[in-house]
């Protein structure tokens, strides 16, 4: 009888709440789609996408989010001061209870006010082995420089472009006949493998940041 009572108590215990992610994108959102797929397959656990938010009204990523039944909002940025736009973005994220912000091809620099609202809780993925080739056209920069290896980096976002503490990286070898398109496609394959794994590591909380070092525990 005592054992049965214990069993009822265990089954009635509440499940831990899922961490609520807000995804920011400006285009097709292939990394967003991959993250959503990883959550649906149970590979990325303990979290859910609470909001997909874009600064481009007709971004294909928004349509993909709506097809999945996810909340998707456009907050156009054209002609709007950066600080004003980011405050509007923050309002949407806070309204949906977002705890971590995931950049998935979001093509704007975030303001210090935005980053202070989510300290060490904004992640980005960049198609190079940072600190090499930050900014736009990273794959073209890599080929023009003549590097033998390229890759992708997941990092925390700070006030500088593609500068924050590195969480994880994945290497991609450059081939002699590579074009920007071929190299970009192989790097994107690795991005899709890397980003969910890096998100899971950060959400676990089993790490510390010491200076510029991300140190797993």
C-alpha positions in Angstrom: 0.0 0.0 0.0 2.8 2.3 0.9 4.6 1.5 -2.4 1.4 2.2 -4.4 1.0 5.6 -2.7 4.6 6.4 -3.6 3.9 5.5 -7.3 0.9 7.9 -7.5 3.0 10.7 -6.0 5.8 10.2 -8.5 3.5 10.1 -11.5 1.8 13.3 -10.3 5.0 15.2 -10.0 5.2 18.1 -12.5 7.6 17.9 -15.5 10.3 20.5 -15.7 9.3 23.4 -17.9 10.9 23.6 -21.3 13.3 26.4 -22.0 11.7 28.9 -24.4 13.7 29.9 -27.4 13.3 32.9 -29.6 14.7 32.6 -33.1 15.7 35.7 -35.1 16.1 35.4 -38.9 16.3 37.6 -42.0 16.0 35.1 -44.8 15.1 31.4 -45.5 16.0 30.2 -42.1 17.7 26.9 -42.9 19.3 26.8 -39.5 15.9 27.5 -37.8 14.3 24.7 -39.8 17.1 22.3 -38.7 16.8 23.3 -35.1 13.0 22.9 -35.2 13.5 19.4 -36.8 16.0 18.5 -34.1 13.5 19.4 -31.4 10.7 17.5 -33.1 12.9 14.4 -33.4 13.8 14.6 -29.8 17.5 15.2 -30.5 17.4 18.6 -28.9 15.5 18.2 -25.7 14.2 20.4 -22.9 13.4 23.4 -25.1 10.8 24.7 -27.4 10.6 27.5 -30.0 8.4 30.1 -28.5 8.7 32.7 -31.3 10.2 33.2 -34.7 10.9 36.8 -35.3 12.2 38.6 -38.4 13.1 42.1 -39.5 12.0 41.2 -43.0 8.2 41.0 -43.6 8.4 38.4 -46.4 11.3 36.3 -45.0 10.8 32.7 -46.2 11.7 31.6 -42.6 8.6 33.2 -41.3 6.4 31.2 -43.7 8.2 28.0 -42.7 7.5 28.8 -39.1 3.8 29.4 -39.7 3.6 26.1 -41.7 4.8 24.4 -38.5 2.2 26.2 -36.3 4.9 28.3 -34.5 4.3 31.9 -33.5 5.9 34.0 -36.2 6.1 37.8 -36.2 7.6 40.4 -38.6 9.0 43.6 -37.2 10.3 45.5 -40.3 13.6 47.3 -39.7 13.8 49.4 -42.9 14.0 53.1 -42.1 13.7 52.5 -38.3 16.4 53.6 -35.9 18.3 50.6 -34.6 17.5 51.3 -31.0 13.8 51.7 -31.6 13.7 48.6 -33.7 15.5 46.5 -31.1 13.1 47.7 -28.4 10.2 46.5 -30.5 11.9 43.2 -31.0 12.5 42.9 -27.3 8.9 43.6 -26.6 7.8 40.6 -28.8 10.4 38.3 -27.2 9.4 39.2 -23.7 5.7 38.9 -24.5 6.4 35.3 -25.5 8.5 34.5 -22.5 11.7 33.9 -24.4 14.7 32.9 -22.3 17.4 32.4 -25.0 17.7 34.1 -28.3 19.0 32.1 -31.3 20.2 34.0 -34.3 19.7 32.0 -37.5 20.8 34.2 -40.4 19.7 37.4 -38.7 21.5 40.2 -40.7 21.5 43.0 -38.1 23.9 44.0 -35.3 22.1 43.9 -32.0 22.2 46.9 -29.7 23.8 46.9 -26.2 20.3 47.3 -24.7 19.2 44.1 -26.4 22.2 42.2 -25.2 21.9 43.4 -21.7 18.4 42.0 -21.6 19.7 38.6 -22.5 23.2 38.4 -20.9 25.1 35.4 -22.3 21.8 34.2 -23.7 22.2 35.2 -27.3 23.8 32.6 -29.6 24.9 33.0 -33.3 26.4 30.7 -35.9 29.0 32.0 -38.4 30.3 30.2 -41.5 34.0 30.6 -40.6 36.5 29.5 -38.0 36.4 32.7 -36.0 38.2 35.0 -35.3 39.1 34.5 -39.0 36.8 36.1 -41.6 34.1 37.8 -39.5 31.2 39.7 -41.2 29.7 39.1 -44.6 30.9 36.7 -47.3 33.0 34.6 -45.0 33.4 31.7 -47.4 34.5 34.1 -50.2 37.0 35.7 -47.8 38.4 32.3 -47.0 38.9 31.2 -50.6 40.5 34.5 -51.5 42.9 34.2 -48.6 43.9 30.7 -49.7 43.2 28.9 -46.5 43.3 25.1 -46.5 40.6 24.7 -43.8 37.4 26.6 -43.2 34.4 25.8 -41.0 31.7 27.2 -38.7 31.5 28.7 -35.2 28.8 29.0 -32.6 29.5 31.8 -30.3 27.8 34.1 -27.7 26.9 37.4 -29.1 28.5 40.6 -27.8 28.8 44.2 -28.9 31.2 43.5 -31.7 30.5 41.7 -35.0 31.2 37.9 -34.8 33.4 38.5 -31.7 31.8 36.8 -28.6 33.1 33.9 -26.7 33.3 30.7 -28.8 31.2 27.8 -27.7 32.0 25.2 -30.5 33.6 25.0 -33.9 33.5 22.5 -36.7 36.2 22.2 -39.4 35.6 21.8 -43.2 38.6 21.2 -45.5 38.9 23.4 -48.6 39.3 21.5 -51.8 41.3 22.6 -54.8 38.3 23.0 -57.1 36.1 24.7 -54.5 33.8 27.6 -55.4 32.1 29.8 -53.0 28.9 27.8 -53.6 30.5 24.4 -53.1 32.3 25.4 -49.9 29.2 27.2 -48.6 27.1 24.1 -49.1 29.6 21.9 -47.1 29.9 24.4 -44.4 26.1 24.6 -44.1 25.9 20.8 -43.6 28.2 21.2 -40.7 26.3 24.2 -39.3 23.2 22.0 -39.2 25.1 19.4 -37.1 26.8 21.9 -34.9 24.1 24.4 -33.9 21.7 22.0 -32.1 24.6 20.4 -30.2 26.0 23.8 -29.2 22.5 25.0 -28.1 22.1 21.8 -26.0 25.4 22.4 -24.3 24.5 26.0 -23.4 21.1 25.1 -22.2 22.5 22.4 -19.9 24.3 25.2 -17.9 27.2 22.9 -17.4 29.9 25.4 -18.3 31.6 28.5 -17.2 33.0 31.5 -19.1 36.4 32.6 -17.9 37.6 35.6 -19.9 37.2 34.5 -23.5 37.3 30.8 -22.6 34.1 28.6 -22.7 34.9 25.8 -20.3 32.5 22.8 -20.1 32.1 21.3 -16.6 
